[in-house]
Amino acid sequence: MTDTVGTVDTAAPEAGASAAAAPRRGYARLAADESREDYSLRYAPHSYRRWSPTMVASTALGGIAYLADFAIGASIVFTYGFTSGIASILTAATIIFLTGIPIARACATYGLDMDLITRGAGFGYFGSTLTSLIYASFTFIFFALEGSIMAQAMHQALHIPLPVGYLLTTLIVIPIVFRGMGALAKVQAWTQPVWLIGLALPFVVLAVEAPDSWGAFASFGGTEGAGSGFDWIGYGLGTGVALSLIAQIGEQADYLRFMPAKTEENRRRWNLAVLAAGPGWVVIGAAKQIGGAFLAFVALGAVGKTHALEPIAPQIEALKPWLGSVALPAAALFVVVSQIKINVTNAYSGSLSWSNFFSRVTHRHPGRVWYIFLNLAIALALMEMNMFAALNKLLGFYSNVGIAWIAAVAADLVINKPLGLSPKYIEFKRAYLHPVNPAGFGAMVIASTVSIVAFFGAFGEVAEAFSTFIACGLALVLCPLLAWLTGGRYYLARPNPVNGPGAEIPDITATHVCASCETAYELPDIADCPVRAGAVCSLCCSLDAECGDVCRKAPTGEPVLMPLPSVRNGPTTGV
């Protein structure tokens, strides 16, 4: 997009007006600067995907440095005991891994973020607006959780009052997130060595100084009297808490959309990078949850339950035998580095989700960077309200909604598309989508509603404990069922001329000038528009408030205008 100064002009001619009468759309400077905007509401063009598969994967994995895993794992094991707690963590990791595979591959293949994938994977143009809010809430909830952990470290090391620490942890990420993917990639690369050393060192120290600790941990019955044996209720509740992390695949997708095209030369590296940076994050995440629970168990006698659940205290206790008085600053440095690495990702992904939400609701786009401040303001308010104290209940509730959304998207990708119940490709442009698709959107709403009712005890203790399993199972079944019942007719409002039968596949990196903003975009990002009498880019299409959606209303159901070359929106093979 060109760097055009001015506000977004959402005026558009009435249906049928001549293209000559339509004013050129201009964008504010921040919205027009793709070095900061990072194609936040659109397809990531091949010309922008300048990073190697290894670099993209490394940057995406750098974002999982967070220590909330430590706190979550410790909270689960402390509440439900070792056996039930570990079983919960491993079960949740398996579900997250399996649902993450098709989503990661789709985002990397099509160059789309989680919101745009959701649009075309059974939710529709406005149906995915709700999931943008779900995703935004994930980013600010976990920003608040991670920020609280960083503030605890600052309080312990520098005696900074917690409310002040919350503010500092919020402000410190803004300059990095403001600059976009390029700055995030540099931060993740530069901080990785410090993080890896800080992560491994406490476990090395304990392996040498307290080799019997793991044996004692395996018989730990928790702090709430759960006992060290297996308990189905505790297992179900613990899995629900761990599954709150399922929406993390969205943050991985925000990086994976910059994956270069897969070729014969890079096929092996591409597949490995997508697997590692997509669902592979949860392998490290589950190990961190178990490791965090272990460190908290070792520190329990010295610092008490409350402080044992705060990652900084177990880190200090583990490092003391080797580092002595240096243990505190070393642990604090590790915590601060870890939390900066994850919270730049939380803030970045939050800005993308809010941008997607407000662009559809208001038909305006002032730029991704402005929504950084909205996301961080909500996160700061949660920190000041001490959300850390209600960790299990908050995350257990959230997971019912998060897993219904992710499971519905995964069901479309792995069931509906191979069976022909939905288009083989991901259509994300407003011009070709129905406002709401009952297949995915309906499945998510029904599944999350039933599971939330179960979560609050309406169906008994067992259903309450396994509410997230109910959400996942219902979403997986209902998405293909509703697609079959509706004949898949709510996936596309009209045929896309560049995806019709027999369409040739020329160079998809070729560009086409948008008739609205007069900027060239790669072909997968454009749509044919009868109001503009030509091609428009996906963002101009989204922001048009007065076109009346006439492009979807041709009486014959045929495309109303076909000025574009034959080209597909990326591969049509299964993902």
Number of C-alpha atoms within 10 A of each C-alpha: 15 15 14 17 13 15 15 21 18 19 16 22 19 14 15 12 15 13 17 11 11 16 16 15 21 21 23 17 17 21 28 23 17 19 16 20 21 22 21 25 23 22 27 23 23 16 11 14 17 13 14 17 26 17 15 26 24 19 26 27 23 25 28 24 25 26 27 28 25 26 26 27 31 30 27 29 34 26 22 30 30 27 21 27 33 24 18 26 26 19 20 25 25 16 19 27 20 14 22 29 21 21 30 28 23 25 28 28 23 27 28 27 31 29 28 25 23 30 30 29 32 36 35 30 26 20 20 29 25 16 24 24 16 17 25 23 20 26 28 27 24 23 32 30 27 30 31 29 29 30 30 26 27 25 17 17 16 13 12 16 13 20 16 14 23 26 18 17 25 25 13 13 22 18 11 19 23 22 17 21 22 15 16 22 19 12 19 25 14 11 16 20 11 13 20 13 11 21 20 10 15 22 18 14 17 20 13 10 13 14 12 11 15 16 9 12 19 15 14 21 22 22 16 11 11 19 19 19 15 18 15 13 17 24 23 25 28 31 30 32 27 27 27 26 24 24 23 23 25 24 25 31 30 25 29 32 24 29 28 22 17 15 10 7 8 14 13 11 15 24 14 16 24 27 19 21 27 30 27 23 24 26 15 15 22 22 17 23 27 24 19 28 30 25 28 33 26 21 21 20 10 13 15 13 17 11 16 27 28 25 26 29 25 26 27 23 23 24 23 16 16 14 14 11 12 12 18 21 17 16 25 26 20 22 28 23 20 29 28 26 26 27 30 26 30 28 29 29 30 29 28 28 28 22 24 24 22 16 19 19 13 12 20 21 26 19 25 28 23 16 20 23 17 16 24 26 16 15 27 26 15 21 27 16 12 16 16 21 11 9 15 19 12 15 20 23 19 23 28 31 24 26 30 29 31 26 29 33 33 24 23 28 29 17 17 24 20 15 14 13 22 26 22 19 21 26 25 25 24 26 25 24 24 21 19 20 28 24 33 36 29 21 30 30 19 15 31 27 16 18 29 22 15 23 25 15 15 13 14 11 14 16 21 22 24 23 31 35 22 23 30 25 16 21 31 25 16 21 29 26 17 20 25 17 12 15 14 20 18 20 30 23 19 21 16 21 22 23 20 12 7 8 13 13 15 11 11 17 13 15 16 20 17 25 24 25 19 17 14 18 22 20 26 27 23 28 27 27 27 23 25 23 19 19 25 28 28 22 23 25 22 23 23 22 18 14 20 14 17 16 23 22 14 12 8 8 12 15 20 20 18 18 14 15 15 17 19 21 22 17 14 14 10 13 20
